């Protein structure tokens, strides 16, 4: 199952909150590393979603152009 940008952001926010509440340095650092990782995954998911939308739009344009050419051809 593909995770969404929102899911990753929620996880990053949760890690940030845990880091803020941590009293031990090693726990704080672990949660900050986790937050950075989740934010990176969120950014990657966002880029993938944008690329998918662009590809879908290009596919629709190409199909419309092909349909227009097919309609112009004599049968």
DRENPA-3360 file (N, C-alpha, C; in nm, 2 decimals, always signed):
BEGIN
1 = XXXXXXXX = +0.08/-0.12/+0.00/+0.00/+0.00/+0.00/+0.09/+0.12/+0.00 ~ +0.06/+0.21/-0.09/+0.14/+0.34/-0.10/+0.09/+0.43/+0.01 ~ +0.19/+0.49/+0.08/+0.16/+0.59/+0.18/+0.15/+0.73/+0.12 ~ +0.07/+0.81/+0.18/+0.05/+0.95/+0.13/+0.14/+1.05/+0.20 ~ +0.14/+1.17/+0.13/+0.22/+1.28/+0.19/+0.16/+1.31/+0.32 ~ +0.03/+1.31/+0.34/-0.03/+1.34/+0.47/+0.01/+1.25/+0.58 ~ +0.02/+1.12/+0.54/+0.06/+1.02/+0.64/+0.20/+1.04/+0.69 ~ +0.29/+1.07/+0.60/+0.43/+1.09/+0.63/+0.44/+1.22/+0.72;
9 = XXXXXXXX = +0.37/+1.32/+0.68/+0.37/+1.45/+0.76/+0.32/+1.43/+0.90 ~ +0.21/+1.35/+0.92/+0.16/+1.32/+1.05/+0.27/+1.24/+1.13 ~ +0.34/+1.15/+1.07/+0.44/+1.08/+1.14/+0.56/+1.17/+1.18 ~ +0.59/+1.26/+1.09/+0.70/+1.36/+1.12/+0.66/+1.45/+1.23 ~ +0.53/+1.49/+1.23/+0.49/+1.58/+1.34/+0.49/+1.51/+1.47 ~ +0.45/+1.38/+1.47/+0.45/+1.30/+1.60/+0.59/+1.28/+1.65 ~ +0.68/+1.26/+1.56/+0.82/+1.24/+1.60/+0.88/+1.38/+1.66 ~ +0.84/+1.49/+1.60/+0.88/+1.62/+1.64/+0.83/+1.64/+1.78;
17 = XXXXXXXX = +0.70/+1.61/+1.81/+0.64/+1.63/+1.94/+0.71/+1.54/+2.04 ~ +0.74/+1.42/+2.01/+0.82/+1.33/+2.10/+0.96/+1.39/+2.13 ~ +1.02/+1.44/+2.03/+1.15/+1.50/+2.05/+1.14/+1.62/+2.15 ~ +1.04/+1.70/+2.13/+1.02/+1.81/+2.22/+1.00/+1.77/+2.36 ~ +0.93/+1.66/+2.38/+0.89/+1.62/+2.51/+1.01/+1.54/+2.58 ~ +1.10/+1.49/+2.50/+1.21/+1.40/+2.55/+1.30/+1.47/+2.65 ~ +1.33/+1.40/+2.76/+1.42/+1.45/+2.86/+1.56/+1.40/+2.84 ~ +1.57/+1.28/+2.77/+1.70/+1.23/+2.75/+1.75/+1.27/+2.61;
25 = XXXXXXXX = +1.88/+1.31/+2.61/+1.94/+1.35/+2.48/+1.93/+1.25/+2.37 ~ +1.96/+1.12/+2.40/+1.96/+1.02/+2.30/+1.82/+1.00/+2.24 ~ +1.72/+1.01/+2.32/+1.58/+0.99/+2.28/+1.54/+1.11/+2.19 ~ +1.58/+1.23/+2.23/+1.56/+1.35/+2.15/+1.62/+1.34/+2.01 ~ +1.75/+1.30/+2.01/+1.82/+1.29/+1.88/+1.75/+1.18/+1.80 ~ +1.71/+1.07/+1.86/+1.65/+0.96/+1.78/+1.52/+1.01/+1.71 ~ +1.44/+1.09/+1.79/+1.32/+1.14/+1.74/+1.34/+1.25/+1.63 ~ +1.44/+1.33/+1.65/+1.47/+1.43/+1.55/+1.52/+1.36/+1.42;
33 = XXXXXXXX = +1.60/+1.25/+1.43/+1.64/+1.17/+1.31/+1.51/+1.12/+1.24 ~ +1.42/+1.06/+1.33/+1.30/+1.01/+1.27/+1.22/+1.11/+1.20 ~ +1.21/+1.23/+1.26/+1.14/+1.34/+1.20/+1.20/+1.37/+1.06 ~ +1.33/+1.38/+1.05/+1.39/+1.42/+0.93/+1.36/+1.31/+0.82 ~ +1.37/+1.19/+0.86/+1.34/+1.08/+0.77/+1.19/+1.08/+0.72 ~ +1.10/+1.10/+0.81/+0.96/+1.11/+0.77/+0.93/+1.23/+0.68 ~ +1.00/+1.34/+0.71/+0.98/+1.46/+0.62/+1.04/+1.43/+0.48 ~ +1.15/+1.36/+0.48/+1.21/+1.32/+0.35/+1.11/+1.23/+0.27;
41 = XXXXXXXX = +1.05/+1.14/+0.34/+0.96/+1.05/+0.27/+0.83/+1.13/+0.23 ~ +0.79/+1.22/+0.31/+0.68/+1.31/+0.27/+0.71/+1.38/+0.14 ~ +0.82/+1.44/+0.13/+0.86/+1.52/+0.02/+0.87/+1.43/-0.11 ~ +0.92/+1.31/-0.09/+0.93/+1.21/-0.20/+0.79/+1.17/-0.25 ~ +0.70/+1.15/-0.15/+0.56/+1.11/-0.19/+0.50/+1.23/-0.26 ~ +0.52/+1.35/-0.22/+0.46/+1.47/-0.29/+0.51/+1.48/-0.43 ~ +0.64/+1.46/-0.45/+0.70/+1.46/-0.59/+0.64/+1.36/-0.68 ~ +0.63/+1.24/-0.62/+0.57/+1.12/-0.70/+0.43/+1.16/-0.74;
49 = XXXXXXXX = +0.35/+1.21/-0.65/+0.21/+1.24/-0.68/+0.20/+1.35/-0.79 ~ +0.29/+1.45/-0.78/+0.29/+1.56/-0.88/+0.33/+1.50/-1.02 ~ +0.43/+1.41/-1.02/+0.47/+1.35/-1.14/+0.36/+1.27/-1.20 ~ +0.29/+1.20/-1.12/+0.18/+1.11/-1.16/+0.07/+1.20/-1.23 ~ +0.04/+1.31/-1.16/-0.06/+1.40/-1.22/-0.02/+1.46/-1.36 ~ +0.11/+1.50/-1.37/+0.16/+1.54/-1.50/+0.15/+1.44/-1.60 ~ +0.19/+1.32/-1.57/+0.19/+1.21/-1.66/+0.05/+1.18/-1.71 ~ -0.05/+1.18/-1.61/-0.19/+1.16/-1.65/-0.24/+1.27/-1.74;
57 = XXXXXXXX = -0.20/+1.39/-1.72/-0.25/+1.50/-1.80/-0.19/+1.48/-1.94 ~ -0.06/+1.45/-1.95/+0.00/+1.43/-2.08/-0.06/+1.31/-2.16 ~ -0.10/+1.21/-2.08/-0.16/+1.09/-2.15/-0.30/+1.13/-2.20 ~ -0.37/+1.21/-2.13/-0.51/+1.26/-2.17/-0.49/+1.35/-2.30 ~ -0.39/+1.44/-2.30/-0.37/+1.52/-2.41/-0.33/+1.44/-2.54 ~ -0.25/+1.34/-2.52/-0.21/+1.26/-2.63/-0.33/+1.18/-2.68 ~ -0.41/+1.12/-2.60/-0.53/+1.05/-2.64/-0.62/+1.14/-2.71 ~ -0.64/+1.26/-2.67/-0.73/+1.36/-2.73/-0.68/+1.39/-2.87;
65 = XXXXXXXX = -0.55/+1.41/-2.88/-0.49/+1.44/-3.01/-0.51/+1.33/-3.11 ~ -0.48/+1.20/-3.06/-0.50/+1.09/-3.14/-0.65/+1.07/-3.19 ~ -0.74/+1.10/-3.09/-0.88/+1.09/-3.13/-0.92/+1.19/-3.23 ~ -0.86/+1.31/-3.22/-0.89/+1.42/-3.32/-0.84/+1.38/-3.46 ~ -0.72/+1.32/-3.46/-0.66/+1.28/-3.59/-0.74/+1.16/-3.65 ~ -0.79/+1.07/-3.56/-0.87/+0.96/-3.61/-1.00/+1.01/-3.67 ~ -1.06/+1.11/-3.61/-1.19/+1.17/-3.65/-1.17/+1.24/-3.79 ~ -1.05/+1.30/-3.82/-1.03/+1.37/-3.94/-1.00/+1.28/-4.06;
73 = XXX = -0.96/+1.16/-4.03/-0.92/+1.06/-4.14/-1.05/+1.01/-4.21 ~ -1.04/+1.01/-4.34/-1.16/+0.96/-4.41/-1.16/+0.80/-4.40 ~ -1.28/+0.75/-4.39/-1.30/+0.61/-4.38/-1.33/+0.54/-4.50;
% end
